[in-house]
Amino acid sequence: MSKGTALIIGVGPGLGLALAEAFARDGHPVALFGRDAERLDKYATELTIQGFTAGVYQADAGNPEALRAALGQAVNDLGAPEVLAYNAAVLQTDTPTGQDATAWAQTLAVNVTGAVVAAQTVLPLLRDGRGSLLFTGGGFALHPSPEYTTLSVGKAALRAYVQALHDDQRDSGVHASTVTVSGMIGGEDPRFAPEALASVYLDLHHQPQDQWQAELVYA
């Protein structure tokens, strides 16, 4: 039996690409979402050469209308989704007093609101009403940093949202979970290599329903 599409939002050269590769190898058509169309085309071409099905959808996760439209187009092109992996975030150094209201709104639009928009858009489209909604969290949600304040607040809000979503959907056949990554992705520790992390998302997708969890703290 064929598998539903995996929608990967926030595809770059690290974890996003590794997620696309992992779910493609698992037999899913993959839809790659990001702002850099040229880079996405390169990744999709590499996947296609390997015999996988991949589509490219340029969208800013902080723009709700554009994100909804891109998700809808991907489903039309590749079929009903089985997996959503929300990996978009604004990574920047900032302080509790160093950002104005506009900057806060812009970062939270990607770090939090985009995740909500993606979940709300994908839920009614899931194949047979079942699937996985997976979100990239971060250790700053547990231990906020004064040097990465907007990211800390965004990851804390995302964590709360996904836990509420998990409880809301737990009896519906939808597994909502966040991977709270408490380490530097792509750093010297091989546990935080993008490919190692991507396998964690794949394992969450394959978890039996009686083992579903709202959060996996990866440290």
Accessible surface in RSA format (square Angstrom, percent):
REM  Atomic radii and reference values for relative SASA: ProtOr
REM  Chains: A
REM  Algorithm: Lee & Richards
REM  Probe-radius: 1.40
REM  Slices: 20
REM RES _ NUM      All-atoms   Total-Side   Main-Chain    Non-polar    All polar
REM                ABS   REL    ABS   REL    ABS   REL    ABS   REL    ABS   REL
RES MET A   1   202.96 105.1 119.59  79.1  83.37 198.5  97.41  82.8 105.55 139.8
RES SER A   2    85.96  72.6  64.60  86.2  21.37  49.2  53.56 114.1  32.40  45.4
RES LYS A   3    74.01  36.1  65.51  40.2   8.50  20.2  49.99  45.0  24.03  25.6
RES GLY A   4     3.83   4.7   0.00   N/A   3.83   4.7   3.83  10.5   0.00   0.0
RES THR A   5     0.60   0.4   0.35   0.4   0.26   0.6   0.00   0.0   0.60   0.9
RES ALA A   6     0.00   0.0   0.00   0.0   0.00   0.0   0.00   0.0   0.00   0.0
RES LEU A   7     0.00   0.0   0.00   0.0   0.00   0.0   0.00   0.0   0.00   0.0
RES ILE A   8     0.00   0.0   0.00   0.0   0.00   0.0   0.00   0.0   0.00   0.0
RES ILE A   9     3.37   1.9   3.37   2.5   0.00   0.0   3.37   2.4   0.00   0.0
RES GLY A  10    19.48  24.0   0.00   N/A  19.48  24.0  15.20  41.7   4.29   9.6
RES VAL A  11     5.96   3.9   0.00   0.0   5.96  14.4   0.71   0.6   5.24  14.2
RES GLY A  12    13.42  16.5   0.00   N/A  13.42  16.5  11.49  31.5   1.93   4.3
RES PRO A  13    97.54  71.1  75.47  68.8  22.07  80.2  75.68  62.5  21.86 135.8
RES GLY A  14    26.77  33.0   0.00   N/A  26.77  33.0  21.76  59.7   5.02  11.2
RES LEU A  15     8.95   5.0   3.96   2.8   4.99  12.6   3.96   2.8   4.99  13.4
RES GLY A  16     1.40   1.7   0.00   N/A   1.40   1.7   0.00   0.0   1.40   3.1
RES LEU A  17    26.06  14.5  26.06  18.6   0.00   0.0  26.06  18.3   0.00   0.0
RES ALA A  18     3.97   3.6   1.53   2.4   2.43   5.5   2.57   3.6   1.39   3.7
RES LEU A  19     0.09   0.1   0.09   0.1   0.00   0.0   0.09   0.1   0.00   0.0
RES ALA A  20     0.00   0.0   0.00   0.0   0.00   0.0   0.00   0.0   0.00   0.0
RES GLU A  21    41.97  24.1  41.90  31.7   0.07   0.2   5.27  10.2  36.70  30.0
RES ALA A  22     5.12   4.7   3.66   5.7   1.46   3.3   4.53   6.4   0.59   1.6
RES PHE A  23     0.00   0.0   0.00   0.0   0.00   0.0   0.00   0.0   0.00   0.0
RES ALA A  24     2.80   2.6   0.00   0.0   2.80   6.4   0.00   0.0   2.80   7.4
RES ARG A  25   148.51  62.4 117.98  60.1  30.53  72.7  53.42  73.0  95.08  57.6
RES ASP A  26    31.63  22.2  19.22  19.1  12.41  29.3   8.03  18.9  23.59  23.5
RES GLY A  27    46.89  57.8   0.00   N/A  46.89  57.8  31.18  85.6  15.71  35.2
RES HIS A  28     3.67   2.0   0.18   0.1   3.48   8.9   1.08   1.1   2.59   3.0
RES PRO A  29    28.92  21.1  27.27  24.9   1.65   6.0  27.86  23.0   1.06   6.6
RES VAL A  30     0.00   0.0   0.00   0.0   0.00   0.0   0.00   0.0   0.00   0.0
RES ALA A  31     0.00   0.0   0.00   0.0   0.00   0.0   0.00   0.0   0.00   0.0
RES LEU A  32     0.00   0.0   0.00   0.0   0.00   0.0   0.00   0.0   0.00   0.0
RES PHE A  33     1.46   0.7   1.45   0.9   0.01   0.0   1.46   0.9   0.00   0.0
RES GLY A  34    11.51  14.2   0.00   N/A  11.51  14.2  11.51  31.6   0.00   0.0
RES ARG A  35   174.48  73.3 158.78  80.9  15.70  37.4  43.29  59.2 131.20  79.5
RES ASP A  36    65.02  45.5  57.03  56.8   7.99  18.9  21.49  50.6  43.53  43.4
RES ALA A  37    32.87  30.2  30.10  46.5   2.77   6.3  30.10  42.4   2.77   7.3
RES GLU A  38   144.98  83.2 136.57 103.3   8.41  20.0  53.67 103.8  91.31  74.6
RES ARG A  39    92.63  38.9  88.14  44.9   4.50  10.7  26.54  36.3  66.10  40.1
RES LEU A  40     0.92   0.5   0.92   0.7   0.00   0.0   0.92   0.6   0.00   0.0
RES ASP A  41    75.11  52.6  73.18  72.8   1.93   4.6  25.19  59.3  49.92  49.8
RES LYS A  42   121.05  59.1 113.01  69.3   8.04  19.1  94.54  85.1  26.51  28.2
RES TYR A  43    11.40   5.3  11.15   6.3   0.25   0.7   7.04   5.3   4.36   5.4
RES ALA A  44     9.18   8.4   9.16  14.1   0.02   0.0   9.18  12.9   0.00   0.0
RES THR A  45    74.97  53.3  70.58  71.6   4.39  10.5  49.33  66.3  25.64  38.8
RES GLU A  46    66.10  37.9  63.13  47.8   2.97   7.1  34.79  67.3  31.31  25.6
RES LEU A  47     2.02   1.1   2.02   1.4   0.00   0.0   2.02   1.4   0.00   0.0
RES THR A  48    77.32  55.0  69.45  70.4   7.87  18.8  60.75  81.6  16.57  25.0
RES ILE A  49   136.96  77.9 105.90  78.9  31.07  74.9 113.30  81.6  23.66  64.2
RES GLN A  50   109.91  61.5  76.46  55.9  33.45  79.6  37.86  80.6  72.05  54.6
RES GLY A  51    66.57  82.1   0.00   N/A  66.57  82.1  33.66  92.4  32.91  73.7
RES PHE A  52    52.18  26.1  42.92  26.6   9.25  24.1  46.29  28.1   5.89  16.8
RES THR A  53    74.47  53.0  67.41  68.3   7.06  16.8  34.34  46.1  40.14  60.7
RES ALA A  54    20.84  19.2   0.00   0.0  20.84  47.4   0.00   0.0  20.84  55.2
RES GLY A  55    11.68  14.4   0.00   N/A  11.68  14.4  11.68  32.1   0.00   0.0
RES VAL A  56    42.07  27.7  19.54  17.7  22.52  54.3  19.54  17.0  22.52  61.1
RES TYR A  57    21.59  10.1  17.77  10.1   3.82   9.9  17.02  12.8   4.57   5.6
RES GLN A  58   115.33  64.5  88.35  64.6  26.98  64.2  23.23  49.5  92.10  69.9
RES ALA A  59     9.89   9.1   0.52   0.8   9.37  21.3   5.94   8.4   3.95  10.5
RES ASP A  60    56.19  39.4  52.68  52.4   3.52   8.3  15.78  37.1  40.41  40.3
RES ALA A  61    10.63   9.8   5.77   8.9   4.85  11.0   6.07   8.5   4.56  12.1
RES GLY A  62    20.44  25.2   0.00   N/A  20.44  25.2   5.38  14.8  15.06  33.7
RES ASN A  63    63.85  44.0  61.04  59.0   2.81   6.8  10.37  25.0  53.48  51.7
RES PRO A  64    40.41  29.5  40.04  36.5   0.38   1.4  40.41  33.4   0.00   0.0
RES GLU A  65   120.45  69.2 113.44  85.8   7.01  16.7  65.93 127.5  54.53  44.5
RES ALA A  66    36.76  33.8  26.40  40.7  10.35  23.6  33.84  47.7   2.91   7.7
RES LEU A  67     0.80   0.4   0.80   0.6   0.00   0.0   0.80   0.6   0.00   0.0
RES ARG A  68   107.97  45.3 103.04  52.5   4.93  11.7  41.96  57.3  66.02  40.0
RES ALA A  69    68.29  62.8  50.34  77.7  17.95  40.8  62.63  88.2   5.65  15.0
RES ALA A  70    11.88  10.9   4.92   7.6   6.96  15.8  11.49  16.2   0.39   1.0
RES LEU A  71     0.00   0.0   0.00   0.0   0.00   0.0   0.00   0.0   0.00   0.0
RES GLY A  72    24.93  30.7   0.00   N/A  24.93  30.7  24.13  66.2   0.80   1.8
RES GLN A  73    87.63  49.0  85.25  62.3   2.38   5.7  27.88  59.3  59.75  45.3
RES ALA A  74     0.00   0.0   0.00   0.0   0.00   0.0   0.00   0.0   0.00   0.0
RES VAL A  75    23.23  15.3  19.56  17.7   3.67   8.8  19.56  17.0   3.67   9.9
RES ASN A  76   122.47  84.5  86.91  84.0  35.56  85.6  22.21  53.4 100.26  96.9
RES ASP A  77    80.26  56.2  45.15  44.9  35.10  83.0  18.79  44.2  61.47  61.3
RES LEU A  78    38.28  21.3  16.89  12.1  21.38  53.8  22.36  15.7  15.91  42.8
RES GLY A  79    33.33  41.1   0.00   N/A  33.33  41.1  31.25  85.8   2.08   4.7
RES ALA A  80    39.79  36.6  28.79  44.4  10.99  25.0  28.85  40.6  10.94  29.0
RES PRO A  81     0.00   0.0   0.00   0.0   0.00   0.0   0.00   0.0   0.00   0.0
RES GLU A  82    37.32  21.4  37.32  28.2   0.00   0.0  11.51  22.3  25.82  21.1
RES VAL A  83     0.00   0.0   0.00   0.0   0.00   0.0   0.00   0.0   0.00   0.0
RES LEU A  84     0.00   0.0   0.00   0.0   0.00   0.0   0.00   0.0   0.00   0.0
RES ALA A  85     0.25   0.2   0.25   0.4   0.00   0.0   0.25   0.4   0.00   0.0
RES TYR A  86     2.14   1.0   1.19   0.7   0.95   2.5   1.32   1.0   0.82   1.0
RES ASN A  87    27.51  19.0  15.81  15.3  11.70  28.2   1.08   2.6  26.43  25.5
RES ALA A  88    13.34  12.3   6.99  10.8   6.36  14.5  10.43  14.7   2.91   7.7
RES ALA A  89    33.19  30.5   6.93  10.7  26.26  59.7   6.93   9.8  26.26  69.6
RES VAL A  90    39.09  25.7  35.51  32.1   3.57   8.6  39.09  34.0   0.00   0.0
RES LEU A  91   134.44  74.9 103.33  73.9  31.12  78.2 104.00  73.0  30.44  81.9
RES GLN A  92    58.45  32.7  50.24  36.7   8.21  19.6  27.92  59.4  30.53  23.2
RES THR A  93    96.32  68.5  76.66  77.7  19.65  46.8  44.97  60.4  51.35  77.6
RES ASP A  94     9.28   6.5   0.00   0.0   9.28  21.9   8.70  20.5   0.58   0.6
RES THR A  95    64.34  45.8  63.84  64.7   0.51   1.2  57.43  77.1   6.91  10.4
RES PRO A  96    81.12  59.1  61.16  55.8  19.96  72.5  61.77  51.0  19.35 120.2
RES THR A  97   132.69  94.4  98.60 100.0  34.10  81.3  78.03 104.8  54.67  82.6
RES GLY A  98    50.39  62.1   0.00   N/A  50.39  62.1  25.32  69.5  25.06  56.1
RES GLN A  99    51.61  28.9  33.42  24.4  18.19  43.3   3.27   7.0  48.34  36.7
RES ASP A 100    97.70  68.4  82.20  81.8  15.49  36.6  46.98 110.6  50.72  50.6
RES ALA A 101    83.95  77.2  68.73 106.1  15.22  34.6  74.37 104.7   9.58  25.4
RES THR A 102    86.07  61.2  80.44  81.6   5.62  13.4  48.87  65.6  37.19  56.2
RES ALA A 103    21.24  19.5  19.68  30.4   1.56   3.5  20.88  29.4   0.36   0.9
RES TRP A 104    55.10  22.1  55.10  26.7   0.00   0.0  47.24  25.2   7.85  12.7
RES ALA A 105    62.66  57.6  49.78  76.8  12.88  29.3  57.73  81.3   4.93  13.1
RES GLN A 106   117.26  65.6 107.43  78.5   9.82  23.4  43.07  91.7  74.19  56.3
RES THR A 107     5.46   3.9   5.39   5.5   0.07   0.2   5.46   7.3   0.00   0.0
RES LEU A 108    52.40  29.2  52.40  37.5   0.00   0.0  52.40  36.8   0.00   0.0
RES ALA A 109    25.36  23.3  22.56  34.8   2.80   6.4  24.10  33.9   1.26   3.3
RES VAL A 110    20.84  13.7  20.84  18.9   0.00   0.0  20.84  18.1   0.00   0.0
RES ASN A 111     1.27   0.9   0.06   0.1   1.20   2.9   0.31   0.7   0.96   0.9
RES VAL A 112    25.29  16.6  25.23  22.8   0.07   0.2  25.23  21.9   0.07   0.2
RES THR A 113    59.88  42.6  58.40  59.2   1.48   3.5  36.08  48.5  23.80  36.0
RES GLY A 114     1.34   1.7   0.00   N/A   1.34   1.7   1.34   3.7   0.00   0.0
RES ALA A 115     0.00   0.0   0.00   0.0   0.00   0.0   0.00   0.0   0.00   0.0
RES VAL A 116    33.74  22.2  33.74  30.5   0.00   0.0  33.74  29.3   0.00   0.0
RES VAL A 117     7.51   4.9   7.00   6.3   0.51   1.2   7.42   6.4   0.08   0.2
RES ALA A 118     0.00   0.0   0.00   0.0   0.00   0.0   0.00   0.0   0.00   0.0
RES ALA A 119     0.08   0.1   0.08   0.1   0.00   0.0   0.08   0.1   0.00   0.0
RES GLN A 120   110.94  62.0  97.08  70.9  13.86  33.0  34.04  72.5  76.90  58.3
RES THR A 121    24.18  17.2  15.03  15.2   9.15  21.8  20.81  27.9   3.38   5.1
RES VAL A 122     0.00   0.0   0.00   0.0   0.00   0.0   0.00   0.0   0.00   0.0
RES LEU A 123    39.66  22.1  30.63  21.9   9.03  22.7  30.87  21.7   8.79  23.7
RES PRO A 124   107.48  78.3  65.21  59.4  42.27 153.7  78.95  65.2  28.53 177.3
RES LEU A 125    65.34  36.4  55.22  39.5  10.12  25.4  59.86  42.0   5.48  14.7
RES LEU A 126    10.55   5.9   0.20   0.1  10.35  26.0   0.20   0.1  10.35  27.9
RES ARG A 127    61.56  25.8  56.34  28.7   5.21  12.4  21.78  29.8  39.78  24.1
RES ASP A 128   118.60  83.1  77.79  77.4  40.81  96.5  36.99  87.0  81.62  81.4
RES GLY A 129    39.62  48.9   0.00   N/A  39.62  48.9  30.15  82.7   9.46  21.2
RES ARG A 130   120.75  50.7 119.49  60.9   1.26   3.0  48.05  65.7  72.70  44.1
RES GLY A 131    10.26  12.7   0.00   N/A  10.26  12.7   7.29  20.0   2.97   6.7
RES SER A 132     3.16   2.7   3.16   4.2   0.00   0.0   0.00   0.0   3.16   4.4
RES LEU A 133     0.00   0.0   0.00   0.0   0.00   0.0   0.00   0.0   0.00   0.0
RES LEU A 134     0.00   0.0   0.00   0.0   0.00   0.0   0.00   0.0   0.00   0.0
RES PHE A 135     0.00   0.0   0.00   0.0   0.00   0.0   0.00   0.0   0.00   0.0
RES THR A 136    11.23   8.0  10.30  10.4   0.93   2.2  10.14  13.6   1.09   1.6
RES GLY A 137     5.74   7.1   0.00   N/A   5.74   7.1   3.12   8.5   2.62   5.9
RES GLY A 138    10.30  12.7   0.00   N/A  10.30  12.7  10.18  27.9   0.11   0.3
RES GLY A 139    15.16  18.7   0.00   N/A  15.16  18.7  10.95  30.0   4.21   9.4
RES PHE A 140    67.02  33.5  65.82  40.8   1.20   3.1  65.82  39.9   1.20   3.4
RES ALA A 141    14.94  13.7   0.86   1.3  14.08  32.0   0.86   1.2  14.08  37.3
RES LEU A 142    60.14  33.5  36.30  26.0  23.83  59.9  39.96  28.1  20.18  54.3
RES HIS A 143   142.19  77.7 134.56  93.5   7.64  19.5  94.28  97.2  47.91  55.8
RES PRO A 144    98.26  71.6  77.22  70.4  21.04  76.5  77.33  63.8  20.93 130.1
RES SER A 145    18.99  16.0  14.69  19.6   4.30   9.9  10.08  21.5   8.91  12.5
RES PRO A 146    91.42  66.6  85.68  78.1   5.74  20.9  89.25  73.7   2.18  13.5
RES GLU A 147   113.67  65.3 111.98  84.7   1.70   4.0  33.25  64.3  80.43  65.7
RES TYR A 148    73.11  34.1  73.11  41.6   0.00   0.0  34.91  26.2  38.20  47.1
RES THR A 149    14.82  10.5  14.70  14.9   0.12   0.3  14.82  19.9   0.00   0.0
RES THR A 150     0.03   0.0   0.03   0.0   0.00   0.0   0.00   0.0   0.03   0.0
RES LEU A 151    14.52   8.1  14.52  10.4   0.00   0.0  14.52  10.2   0.00   0.0
RES SER A 152     3.10   2.6   2.41   3.2   0.68   1.6   2.47   5.3   0.63   0.9
RES VAL A 153    65.49  43.1  62.35  56.4   3.14   7.6  65.01  56.5   0.48   1.3
RES GLY A 154     0.00   0.0   0.00   N/A   0.00   0.0   0.00   0.0   0.00   0.0
RES LYS A 155    14.24   6.9  13.93   8.5   0.31   0.7   9.04   8.1   5.19   5.5
RES ALA A 156    40.68  37.4  33.88  52.3   6.80  15.5  34.81  49.0   5.87  15.6
RES ALA A 157    39.34  36.2  27.59  42.6  11.74  26.7  35.80  50.4   3.53   9.4
RES LEU A 158     1.86   1.0   1.86   1.3   0.00   0.0   1.86   1.3   0.00   0.0
RES ARG A 159    73.37  30.8  72.60  37.0   0.77   1.8   5.27   7.2  68.10  41.3
RES ALA A 160    63.71  58.6  51.72  79.8  11.99  27.3  58.61  82.5   5.10  13.5
RES TYR A 161    51.38  24.0  44.95  25.6   6.43  16.7  46.65  35.1   4.74   5.8
RES VAL A 162     0.00   0.0   0.00   0.0   0.00   0.0   0.00   0.0   0.00   0.0
RES GLN A 163    57.82  32.3  57.05  41.7   0.77   1.8  14.69  31.3  43.13  32.7
RES ALA A 164    61.97  57.0  49.73  76.7  12.24  27.9  57.48  80.9   4.49  11.9
RES LEU A 165    13.87   7.7  10.29   7.4   3.58   9.0  13.47   9.5   0.40   1.1
RES HIS A 166    12.32   6.7  12.20   8.5   0.12   0.3   3.43   3.5   8.89  10.3
RES ASP A 167    81.39  57.0  65.71  65.4  15.67  37.1  21.46  50.5  59.92  59.8
RES ASP A 168   107.07  75.0  74.46  74.1  32.62  77.1  25.39  59.8  81.68  81.5
RES GLN A 169    27.44  15.3  27.42  20.0   0.02   0.1   0.02   0.1  27.42  20.8
RES ARG A 170   115.03  48.3 110.61  56.4   4.43  10.5  32.79  44.8  82.24  49.8
RES ASP A 171   134.24  94.0 100.73 100.3  33.51  79.2  38.55  90.7  95.69  95.4
RES SER A 172    57.83  48.9  31.14  41.6  26.69  61.5  42.48  90.5  15.35  21.5
RES GLY A 173     3.06   3.8   0.00   N/A   3.06   3.8   0.56   1.5   2.51   5.6
RES VAL A 174     4.81   3.2   4.04   3.7   0.77   1.9   4.04   3.5   0.77   2.1
RES HIS A 175     0.93   0.5   0.93   0.6   0.00   0.0   0.74   0.8   0.20   0.2
RES ALA A 176     0.00   0.0   0.00   0.0   0.00   0.0   0.00   0.0   0.00   0.0
RES SER A 177     0.00   0.0   0.00   0.0   0.00   0.0   0.00   0.0   0.00   0.0
RES THR A 178     0.42   0.3   0.42   0.4   0.00   0.0   0.06   0.1   0.36   0.5
RES VAL A 179     0.00   0.0   0.00   0.0   0.00   0.0   0.00   0.0   0.00   0.0
RES THR A 180     1.00   0.7   1.00   1.0   0.00   0.0   0.02   0.0   0.98   1.5
RES VAL A 181     9.39   6.2   3.74   3.4   5.66  13.6   3.74   3.2   5.66  15.3
RES SER A 182    39.41  33.3  18.51  24.7  20.90  48.1  21.71  46.2  17.70  24.8
RES GLY A 183    38.03  46.9   0.00   N/A  38.03  46.9  21.46  58.9  16.56  37.1
RES MET A 184   152.43  78.9 136.10  90.1  16.34  38.9 112.89  96.0  39.55  52.4
RES ILE A 185    65.19  37.1  42.23  31.5  22.96  55.4  42.23  30.4  22.96  62.3
RES GLY A 186    50.44  62.2   0.00   N/A  50.44  62.2  18.44  50.6  32.00  71.7
RES GLY A 187    30.11  37.1   0.00   N/A  30.11  37.1  14.59  40.1  15.52  34.8
RES GLU A 188   179.78 103.2 146.56 110.9  33.22  79.1  68.76 133.0 111.02  90.6
RES ASP A 189    49.48  34.7  41.12  40.9   8.36  19.8  28.65  67.4  20.83  20.8
RES PRO A 190   105.62  77.0  94.88  86.5  10.73  39.0 101.09  83.5   4.52  28.1
RES ARG A 191   123.33  51.8 118.63  60.5   4.70  11.2  63.15  86.3  60.18  36.5
RES PHE A 192     8.96   4.5   8.96   5.5   0.00   0.0   8.96   5.4   0.00   0.0
RES ALA A 193    30.60  28.1  29.19  45.0   1.40   3.2  30.60  43.1   0.00   0.0
RES PRO A 194    23.19  16.9  23.19  21.1   0.00   0.0  23.19  19.1   0.00   0.0
RES GLU A 195   105.93  60.8  97.18  73.5   8.75  20.8  51.92 100.4  54.01  44.1
RES ALA A 196    34.09  31.3  23.35  36.0  10.74  24.4  31.75  44.7   2.34   6.2
RES LEU A 197     0.00   0.0   0.00   0.0   0.00   0.0   0.00   0.0   0.00   0.0
RES ALA A 198     1.40   1.3   1.40   2.2   0.00   0.0   1.40   2.0   0.00   0.0
RES SER A 199    53.35  45.1  51.10  68.2   2.25   5.2  37.65  80.2  15.71  22.0
RES VAL A 200    19.50  12.8  19.06  17.3   0.44   1.1  19.50  16.9   0.00   0.0
RES TYR A 201     0.38   0.2   0.38   0.2   0.00   0.0   0.38   0.3   0.00   0.0
RES LEU A 202    34.25  19.1  34.25  24.5   0.00   0.0  34.25  24.1   0.00   0.0
RES ASP A 203    93.82  65.7  89.16  88.7   4.66  11.0  27.02  63.6  66.80  66.6
RES LEU A 204     1.58   0.9   1.48   1.1   0.10   0.3   1.58   1.1   0.00   0.0
RES HIS A 205    24.79  13.6  10.87   7.6  13.92  35.6   7.21   7.4  17.58  20.5
RES HIS A 206    96.17  52.6  70.47  49.0  25.70  65.7  54.87  56.6  41.30  48.1
RES GLN A 207    39.76  22.2  28.82  21.1  10.94  26.1  12.46  26.5  27.30  20.7
RES PRO A 208    71.94  52.4  60.81  55.4  11.13  40.4  71.94  59.4   0.00   0.0
RES GLN A 209    79.99  44.7  63.70  46.6  16.29  38.8  30.81  65.6  49.18  37.3
RES ASP A 210   131.96  92.4  87.74  87.3  44.22 104.6  51.69 121.7  80.27  80.1
RES GLN A 211   104.46  58.4  91.30  66.7  13.17  31.3  32.34  68.8  72.12  54.7
RES TRP A 212    44.53  17.9  21.95  10.6  22.58  53.0  20.75  11.1  23.78  38.6
RES GLN A 213    56.30  31.5  51.58  37.7   4.73  11.3  24.42  52.0  31.89  24.2
RES ALA A 214    22.40  20.6  17.69  27.3   4.71  10.7  17.69  24.9   4.71  12.5
RES GLU A 215    31.67  18.2  16.64  12.6  15.03  35.8   7.03  13.6  24.64  20.1
RES LEU A 216    41.79  23.3  40.28  28.8   1.51   3.8  41.79  29.4   0.00   0.0
RES VAL A 217    76.35  50.2  50.70  45.9  25.65  61.8  50.70  44.0  25.65  69.6
RES TYR A 218    38.53  18.0  36.60  20.8   1.93   5.0  27.42  20.6  11.11  13.7
RES ALA A 219    74.29  68.3  42.72  65.9  31.57  71.8  51.44  72.4  22.85  60.5
END  Absolute sums over single chains surface
CHAIN  1 A     9763.8       7584.9       2178.9       5490.2       4273.6
END  Absolute sums over all chains
TOTAL          9763.8       7584.9       2178.9       5490.2       4273.6
